[in-house]
Amino acid sequence: MQDVSSLVAQAREGRPRAVARLISLVEGASPQLREVMAALAPLTGNAYVVGLTGSPGVGKSTSTSALVTAYRKQGRRVGVLAVDPSSPFSGGALLGDRVRMSEHASDPGVYIRSMATRGHLGGLAWAAPQAIRVLDAAGCEVILVETVGVGQSEVEIAAQADTSVVLLAPGMGDGIQAAKAGILEIGDVYVVNKADRDGADATARELGHMLGLGEARRPGDWRPPIVKTVAARAEGVDEVVEALEKHRAWMEERGVLAERRRARAAHEVETIAVTALRRRIGDLHGDRRLGALAERITAGELDPYRAADELIAGLTDGGR
């Protein structure tokens, strides 16, 4: 068993090995997870969480790396959670993002962690919220969460980030996809990367047109900016950081940031509770109560909804 209080103290000092161990406890759903979260709770709430999402090939990893460089120039400590697809063999992350961000590996002010989705839909690993909390408690002032490129199911990032950045690139069909993709509705900042390619201006115009067709905004509402970048050459990255800071200031001024964080906490609690209930229901296979309810349904004595209500009541009452 790990000494959690010692690990937390070392993580607060910025020791990467302690941070890695804490995140490993999270990913492995360790029996010590509750102790870890209890120890971290008073130390969190300071980091600015930025989610980056978009279709495969738009340059998410390159953009993330460029943002890390920009924030480090400002002297800020940066944490990166790069959510990779799971390996079909080991179940672990494929680590492609770590390769692209290797230039920051020796910087003590940067912590980079790849996490596997392990089949979780929505582009985020199920342990990502707790991992964000670890990085927050470890003193990261900015946390960049880069999601696996799975297209239209990536909208879950909006539930985890303070600010969501949607990346697109010219010539990849993003304009057509954006009209029907949920990601068009979640962006706080839009980035057209690889802007040195033909069609970048057209992509930006089309995106602006589609955003204009969206919900009517009232005076004072946030209007998502569209920034053109060439992340591989760090062109336009300072403008992205400026847009992020403007969005953060707007949210703080109107109480939106606090509301988003409350919603994020509520979502996390709900996920933990549902996971616990699902585990308990999974333990019921072959249980006599489930069999008895099934018998009454097939006999026409009970409908499935009433049966489910009885089952849930038994679970929440703790009865067997």
PyMOL commands that set and color helices and strands:
alter all, ss='L'
color gray80, all
select helices_A, chain A and resi 4-12+16-27+33-43+60-73+96-100+102-104+128-137+151-159+174-178+183-186+200-212+231-233+237-254+256-282+288-298+304-316
alter helices_A, ss='H'
color red, helices_A
select strands_A, chain A and resi 48-54+78-84+110-116+142-146+163-168+189-192+226-228
alter strands_A, ss='S'
color yellow, strands_A
deselect
rebuild
show_as cartoon
